[in-house]
Amino acid sequence: MLTGGIALLPFFKPRIRTEGLTGVSLEAGGVAIARIVRDRSHRPLLECLHFAAVKRDEEPARILRNHIESLKLEHTICSTVMGSQEYQLLLLEAPDVPPAELKAAVRWRIKDLIGFHIDDAVIDVFEIPGQYRAGQSHMMYAVVARSKIVQERVNLIENSATQLEIIDIPEMCLRNVTALTEEDVQGVALLYLARRYGCVIFTRQHTLYLARKLDIGSDALADAGADGQGTAALDNLLLEIQRSLDYYDSHFSQPPISALLLAPSEAPLPRLQPYLAQNLSVAVKKLELAHLLRGPDTADEATQARCLHALGAALRMETVAL
């Protein structure tokens, strides 16, 4: 059930409710829960966006179950998200083998790229379309996690009284969010900043083309005050985004992206948007969840940031019977 676009492990169970999807992610300091119900004729309905703080001496499993029950989400179909340190997303040259032999070939190729034995690995792969440049190798992504960690996540969710259907990765959850935006039609980039790390993804028409993890988070950028001090982190972030833009333009036969969207962040970053807009050749806009979803007013920006992966998990369309 780890995924780069497909379910991987056989943990499917009979569905109890199929009109919506509950997303769960474990974040720094707590558990995030989101609930989405889809209707083909309307924007997705956000029924729940909730962050439950977990103290150091508390068990996340107990807190999760308590809040699932208080939100009346027990027995719902659930999608969960691997933590940023619980998996690796590897960009590889695609093996020239028949489809039936692809995963075996990938296992052999990545065995020296991971920090544990390949026999302990759960692996999924997904293709990257639009690679037609002459002289360039065809690349693909491999998602790798320890089977023990995957099983622990399965146990956590199943003990929460929900019905686990898929384990996703953050990059694909962010893709599910950008898929709702009008900018995704031509192509869009999204910058997500957790407190101590970041991620930039490039999508077009619901397809993930490029994903890069960044060593810069909102904590480092929060020191960049309006007085012009602390701009080193902003400069480094700008460099990483520009490198990503250049890679996307040079490796994929796609139109230039229409905009860079800034995901909500826990800490206020007043200099981020004007700084990037001044130094990049693409439009820089804030991601406005209220414009993409129906339902009650969305939560404050800090809660949106903490729950964005859970929201993306709940937005996954491939696992929901519409």
N, C-alpha and C positions, 0 to 999 in steps of 0.2 A: 503493500500500500504506500510505500514511499513513491514519490512521483516526480517525473518531469513531464507529465502529461497523460500518464496512464496509471491505473492501479497495479501494484506490483505483487503484494503478498496476499494470500488467500484468506483474508479475515472478514469477508463479506458475511452478513447475516440477514435473515429476512427483515424487510423494512416494516416498520410499524407506522410511521408517518412519512409521506413523501412530498407534501406540499411545500416544504421548506428545508433549509439546511442550517444547522448550528455549527459555528466555527469556534474552536478553542485553541488558544496559544498560551504557552508559558513564557512570561516576559520577566525582565528584571524587576523584582519586587512584588510580583503578583501574577494573577491569572486573568487573561482577557477572554471575554465571551461575546459573540455576536450571533444574531439570528436574522436570516434573510428569507423572505418568501417571494417567489417570482410569479409574475403574471405576464404573459406574452404581450399584452396590450398596454402595459404600463412600465414605468421604471421599477426596479426592485424595491420591495417594501422592507425597510429596516425596522424590525420589531424590537430589537434589543442591541445595545452597545454598552457593555458593562465591564469595569475593571475591578477586581477584588484583590486588595493588598494581602500579601502573605508575609508574616513576620518570620524571622530566622528560625524560631523554635516551633513553627507550625508546619504541618504536613500539607503540601499543595493538593494532594488527593482529597483530603478531608474538606479543605476550603472549597475546592472545585465542586465537589458533590453538594455541599451545603448551598452554594449559590445556584447550581443547576436546579436544585429542588425549589429554592425560593423564587426563581424566575419561571418555574413551572415548565422546564425544558426536558425533564426526564422522559425517556423513551423516544426522543427525537433523533433523527439521523444526524451524525456528527462528522465533521472533517477537522482534523487537527494539523498542527504545523510543527515541524522540527525546529529546535532552537538553533541559533546561528553557529554554535560550536558543536552541534550534534551530527553534522554531515559535512561532506565536501562536494562542491560543484566543480567538476573538472572539464575544461575545454580541451578536446582531443581531436587529432586527425582521425576521421572516420575510417575504420578498417575496411578494406576492399574484400568483403566476404558476403555470401548470401544472407538475407535477413534472418534466417533461422539460426545462423551461427554468430550473429552480431554480439549478443551479450557474452558469449564465451570468449570471443576475440577481445572484447573490451576488458573482461576480467584479467586476461593475460597481460594486456597493455598497461593496466593501472596498478598491478600488484606491487610495483616499486615506488608508487606515488603516494601511497597511503601509509599511515603510521601503525598499522596492525595487519594481521595475517589475512590474506585474501579469502580464506575459508570462513572467516568471521564476518564477511562483508555482505550487506544487502545492496544490490546494484540496480539502478534503472538508467535508461538512456533515452534521449530524445533528440531528434534531428533539428537542424537549423536550416530553414528553407532560404531560397534567394541567394545562393552562393554560386555565381556563374562567371566570376572573373577568371580570365585566362591565366594559367600558370599558378593558380592558388589551390592549395589543398582543400578538400571538403572537410569542414569541421563539424563536430557534434558535441553534445554535453553528456556527461555521465554523472549521476548522483550516487554517492557512496555513503553508507552509514554502517556502524556496527550493528549486527543483528540483535545484540543484547539491548542496545539503546532503543531500537525500534520496538522490541517486545515490551520494554518498560513503558513506552508511550501507549502501546496497545492496552496494557494492564491499567494504566492511569485512567484512560478514557472509558474503558469498559466498567471500571469501578465507580464512575461518576453517574451511572444510570442512563447514559446515552448509548446509541448504537453506532459504533465506529464504522465508517465506510471507507475513508481514505486518509492517508498521512501525506501531507503536502510539504513543500519547501517554501520559504519566504518569497523567493524570486517569482514563483508561479502565483502565489497569493497576490503579490503586487501587480502582476500581469492581469489578474482578474479585476483589479480596480481600474487600471488604465483602459481596459476593454470597454468600460462604460463611457469613456470620454469621447467627445467629438474629435479631438486631436488624434485619437488612435486610428482614424480612417486613413490619414496620410502617413502617420508614424509619429510616435511621441516618446520622449524620455521622461523617466520619473526618478527624482532624487529622494531617497528615504534616509533619514538620519536618526538612528537610535542614539543613546547618550554617549556610547563609547566606540561606535562604528557606524558605517554608512553603507549604502548600496545604491547603485544607479542601474536602471534597466532600460532597454529599448524595445518597444513593441510596435507592431503594426497589424491592424485587423485581427486582433486577439492572439497574435503569435509573438512569442518571446524570441528575439533575435540575439540580444546581447545582455549579459548581466555581469557586473563587476562589484566585488566587495571592496569597501574603502576603509582605511585605518583612521578615518576622521569622523568624529561624532559630534552631536550637538553640544556636549560639554566643552569641547575645545573651541567651538565657534562662538559659544556664549561669552567668551572673554574678548571677542572683537567688538569693542564698544563703538558708539557713534562718534567718539572723539578721534577716531582713526588709529587707536592703539590695538594691538593684538591682531594684525592683519595676516600674520604668517599662515595661520590655519586656513583662512579664506583663500590665500594665494595657492596653497597646496591643493585645496579642494577644487579651485578653478582649473588648475593644471590637470588633475585627474579627470574632470568632466570633459575638458577639451581633448585629452587623449582618447577618451571613450567616443566622443563625437567623430574624431578623425578615423578611428578604427571602424566604426559603423559605416562611415561614408566610403571607406576604401575597400571593405570586405563584403559588402552586400549590395546587390543590384536593386536597391530600393530608393524611392524619392527621399530627399532630405527630410529630417524630422520637422514637424510643424511647431513644436514647442518643448521646452523643458518644464515639467510640472514639479513643484515643491510640495512634498507630502507634509502633513502637520508634524510638528515637533514638540517634545515635552517642554523644552526651554524656549522662551521668546528669542528669535533671531532677527532683529529688525534690520540688520545690515545685509543679510544674505540675499534677498531678492534684488535690491537695487545694485549690489555689487556684481552679481552674476549677470544681470541684465545689461550693465554697462560694459562688461568684458566679453560677453559671448555674442555670437552672430545670430542666435535664435531667440525667439520670444521666451521669457521666463515668467511663469504664472504660478499662482498658488492652486493646489488641488482643493477644490471646494466640494466636499462630500454632500453638502446639502443640495447641490445642484444635480447630483447623480442619483439620489435615493429619495424615495417617498418615506413618510412616517413622521413621527414627532421630531422636533428640532434636534439635530445631532448634538452630541456632547461637546464640552469645551475642547480646545485644541489639544491639550495635554492628554486627555482621555482618548481622543481620536488617534493620537500617535501611539499610545500604548495598545490600542485595540486594532490597529490597521491590519496586522497579519491575520488576526481572528476574523476580521471583516472580509478580507480577501479569501480566506478559507470558506466562509459562508457564501461567498459569491460564486464559487466554482459551479459551472454549468454542466460539466461532463458527468457529474455524479448525481444529478437531480432529475427525476422524471417530471418533465413539465407537462 
